[in-house]
Amino acid sequence: MKELELKYGCNPNQKPSKIYMKNGKDLPIQVLNGRPGYINFLDAFNGWQLVSELKKATGLPAATSFKHVSPAGAAVGLPLDETLAKIYWVDDLGELSPLASAYARARGADRMSSFGDFISLSDVCDVDTAKLIKREVSDGVIAPGYEPEALEILKEKKKGNYNVIQIDPDYVPDPIEHKEVFGITFEQGRNELKIDNDFFSNIVTENKELTDQAKIDLAISMITLKYTQSNSVCFVKDGQAIGIGAGQQSRIHCTRLAGQKADNWWLRQSPQVMSLPFVDHIRRADRDNAIDLYIGEDYMDVLSDDAWPNIFKEKPEVFTREAKREWLDKLTGVALGSDAFFPFGDNIERAHKSGVTYIAQPGGSVRDDNVIDTCNKYNMVMSFTGIRLFHH
């Protein structure tokens, strides 16, 4: 197949729309089910690159959950403990395959943002992963292959219209890429930067103890940032992104956004949230929204007298700011990556509030000394990579 006609472009008024290979070769994909659209393919191709690189960097199956051409979550296939299985709503599925665990982590870290996602999988989609995908609200999936039973499960989703794409894992794009804006063609070399353990060797802080797990987490953060709309910052803990701040004009707003998402991920694991007495048969989306409101500043939206009986069996206590701060102070060992340098120490101050211990950023700011001093104040480990990772 040399080209594929699409229903429309980014918006319904943008017609005609299609994908094709400029060199006249066949497309490296097959649509096995559904009719993916323009944005679906943007998510799919960016997500596929991300999970492919995560797999190469870690040797583990990887998954990502994309929305609007940025990842809402990304993770590798490490086992889930009891707490994570519960907050990701997969505790009823038993032990998951590594690939299914990767998607549970990628989807579960920021369930509000992942709602209606496009999924990318590094490995052949197995039955465990297909069963997990089937129960979530999602637009489609791309993978290098599908087990026969897994494909049949996915084909049943969305009344038979779920988008299932198979990509050739051996496909290698041309080293020069092109993009048209306003009728003008841009040309650049592809970002083929390889991120490995040596990427973080230039440690500029007094504390230089970068653990093996921290190196993995920093690699996950930087690979995730390669395919996140800039400016962007990514918080990672134990093999999964827990907070991604994408597309912000200010670096501090990236850090605040990513930090708030990381905080929410941790607050969801607190005993006060884990024990919330939800009414029976509440929908997943309603439960996710209720938790998001409960742990935020708008908690009265779910605790008011006319709201809580529709959500909870009994009215929960307010999760006070002091109680939240006490729980958040228990979060440590978080890794943070930034796609460009931190211009001020305020980014480090904000990162510290979300348990960040390890940082990787390009360096090169005129205020690098201030940023390093702020890291030293909190005994953080910071690596200067010397490499910017803007993605637009």
N, C-alpha and C positions, 0 to 999 in steps of 0.2 A: 504494500500500500504506500503510494508516494505522497498522497495528501488526504486530509480528512476535513470535510466541510463541517463547520460548527453552526449551532443554532444562531448565535450572535456573538459579539465581542464582549468587552467588559460590561456593557449595558445593552439592553434590547434594541436601542436605536443605532447601534454600531454594526452595520451590515455592509458588505458580506464579511464572513469570518471563516478562517480555516487555518490549519497547521500543515506544514509541508517542509521538505528538505530542499534548500536552495541548490544543493549540488546534484539534485535529481535522483538521489538514492532513495531506497525505501525508508519509511519511518521506522524507528527502532521499537515501536510499540504495537500491541494489538488490543483493541477494545473487546473484551470478552462479554461485557454486559453493560447495558445502559447507554447513555449518550452524553459523555463528558463535555463540559463547556470550556470556554476560553480561560476563565479563572481557575477552573478545576485543573486544567493542564499546567498552568503556571504553578499552582500549589504542588501538583504531582511531580513535575520535573525538578523544582527546587528541593522538595522533600526527599526525592530519590537520591539526589547528590549528597544531601546531609546524612542520610542513614548509611549510604555506601561508605562515606568517609568515616563515620563512627565505627562501622564494622571493621574497617581496615586498621583504625587506630587502636581499637580495644580487643579485637578478636571475638567480640560478643554480638549476638543478634541485636539489631537496633530498630527503633520505631520513632516516628515523629507525627505530631498532630498539627496540621497547618490550617490557618485561617487568613485569608486576604494576603497571601504571599509572604507570610511570616509564621514561624513556628509558635504555637501556643504551648507546646511541650515537646521534649525530646529525651530519649532514655535508651539505656542498654539493658539487656535481659538478665538482670540480677533477681534472685528470688525475693518475694514480698514477705515481710513479717506480718504478724497478725493485725497490727495497727494500720499499716498501709493497705492491706487487703480490705479492711473495713472502710477506710475513708475513700477508697477508690471504688467501693461498691462491688467488689469481686469476691468477697469472703464466702459466698455461696457456691463458688465454682470449683472449690478444691484446689489442689496444686496445679499451677499453670505451667505451660511450656515456657522456655526462655523467651521466645518471640512474643507470646501472649503477655508475659510479665513486662516486657519492654513497652508494649502498647498500653497496658494498664497504667504504667508509670507516666508515659507521655500524655495520655488522655487525662489521667487523674490529678496531675499537679495543678492544673488550672482549668477545672471543669467548666467554669463559666465561659472562658474563651474558647474551649475546645468544642463547644456545642455546635453541631453542624460542620464538623471538620472534614478535611481530606487527609487520608492516612497514607503514609509511606512506610514500607517494610523492607528491611535489608535482605530477608530470606524468604524462601517459599512459604506462603501462607498456609499454616496448618489448621486443623479443626479447632483446637483451643482458641486460636486467635480469631477465626471466623465466628465462633460462637460469641466471643466477647464483642466483636464489631457489630454483630447482628442486633444486639440489645441496645446499642447506643445510637443517638441521632447523628448521622454522618452522611456526607455527600458521595464519598467514594474512596477507593483504595488503589494504590499502585504497588506492585511487587514483582520479583523476577519469575514467579510462578505460583501455582495454587494446587494443593492436594485436591483430587477430584471431589471428595466429600465437602471440603471447605468451599470450593467454588459453588457447589449446589446450595450450600447454606447462604452464601452471599447473594446468589441470584434470586433468592426468595425475599430479600430485603426491599423495602420501598415498593411493594406490589410488583416486583420484578424489574424495577427501573434503576436499581442501585448500580453506580458506575464502578466497573471492575476493569482495571488496565494491567496488562502484562508488559513488562519492559525487558528488552534484551540486556542481560547483565554485562555482556561483553561489548556493548556499544561504547565507543569513545568519540566524543565530539571533536570537531576541528579546533586547533589551538587558537585560532582567531575567531572572535564572536562579533556579531553586528546587531545593532538595535536602531530602529527608526523613531525619531521624535520630530513632529511638525514637518514631516517630509524630508528630514535631514538624517543621513545615515551616520551613526557613530560606530567606530571600530576600536577594539581593544583586544589584548591577549587575555585568554581565560585565566581566572585566578586558580592556578594549579598548586598553590602553596600547600605543602605537606606539613601537617601538625603532628609532632611526635614528642617523646620525652625530652629530647634535646632542645625543643622549642622554648623551654622554661628555664634554661640553665643560667641566664643572666639575672641573678637575684641581687637586688640593690638594697635590701633592708638588713638590719642587724640580725634578725632571726632568719636563718637560711635553711631551716629544717622543713623541706618540702617532701611530704610523705608520698609513697607510691600511689595511694588512693587520691591524694590531692592532685598529682600529675594527671591521673585519669580524669578527674573531675574538671580540671582546668582545660584539658584537651576537649572534653565534651562542650564546655562553655565556648571555646574559641571556634570549634567546628560549627556549633549552632549559630554563632554570630556571623559566620561566613554567608549564611543563607537567611539572615534576618534583616529586614529593612532598617537602614541606619537613620539616625544614630541608634545604637543599641548596647545594652548591658545584659548579661546573663548570670544568674545565680545558680549554682549546681551543688547538690549534696548526694553523696553515695550513688553516683551513676545516673543521675537524672536532673534535668533542669527543673528548678522549683520556682523560678521567677524570671520572666523575660520582659524587658522594657524595650519596645521597638518603635522606630519611626518618630522619635522625639527630636525637636530642634535643639534642645539644651541637654548637655550631658547629665546634669544633676536631676533633670526630670526623668531621664532614662533610669538612673539609679534609684530614684524614689519609687517609680512605677514597678521596677523589677523587685525592689525590696519589699514593697507592699504585698506583692504576689507571693513572695517567699514567706513573709509573715503569715499570710492567710493559710498557706500550706501547713505551717507549723501549728498555728492556732487550731486548725481542724483536728489535730492530734491530741489536743488538750482533753483531760477528763471531762471538763465542763461541756465541751462540744460533742465528744464521743457519747455522752450519756443523754443527749437531747431526746426527749420522749416524743418522737414523731407519731402522728396518727397512722393507722394502718393503711396500706395501699397508696401512700403518697407517691406521686410521680417523681422520678429521679431529678428532672429539671426543676421541679418545685422545691424539692429537698435541697438541691445545690443552691438555689437562689435564697432560700431561707437561711441557710448557714452563712452565706456571703453577707446577708444583711445583719444577722445576729452578731457576727464578729466585727462588724464595721460600726461607723458612727450613726447609721440610720437604723439601729436595732429596734426602735419603737415601731418600725414598719411591720415587724413580725411579733412584737410583744404587746401591742395595743389591745384593748379589751375586745375590739371587733375583729382583730386579725388572728390572735394566737389560737383560738379554738379550732380554726380551720387547718392548723399546721401541727399543733402539739396536743398530746393527751392531757397535759397539765402545763401551766404557765412556768417557763423556766425563769431562773434568776437572771438579772442583768449581768453580762460579762463585763465587769468594770474595767476601766483603763488600767488601774493598778494591778488587777488580777491578770490581765493580758500581758502587761509588761513583765510581771513575775515569771510567767510561762515563757515568754519570748527570750528572756535572759538565759534560758536553759539550752537554747539553740546555739551550737558551736560547730566549728569545722567546716563551714560553708566556703566554697570556692566561688570566686567572681571573675568574670572576664569582661573586658571592654573592647569594643571594636576600634576605638581611638583613645588618645591620651586623656587622662584626667587633668583638667586645667586648674582645679582647686582642691584643697584638702577636704572640702565639705562633702564630696562624694565618699571619701573614706569614713568620715564621721557617720554618714547615713548607712554605709555598708556595715559598720561595726554594730549598729542597732539590730541588724538581722543576722548576727552570728558569723560574719565573714572572718575567716582566718587566713585565707590564701587568695592572692590577687594576681592576675596577669593582664597587662596592658602594654601598649606600644612604648610609652614614655616619649619624651621629646618636648614637654611643656616647659615654658620659661619658669614655671613654678614647681618643677619636679622635686626640688629640695623640700618644699612645703608638704607635698604629697608624701614623700618618703618619711619625713618627720612625723606626720600624722599616723602613718602605718607603724612606725617604731613606738609611738605612744601606746598603741594597743597590742604590741608584740606580734604584728601580722608579718606574713611572708609575702613579699611582692617581687614578681619577675617583670623585667622590661623585655618585651619580645622584639621591639624594633620594627614590627610589622603592623600596618593598619589594615582593617578588614571591612571597609565600607562596602555596602551592597545596595544597589539601587536598580 
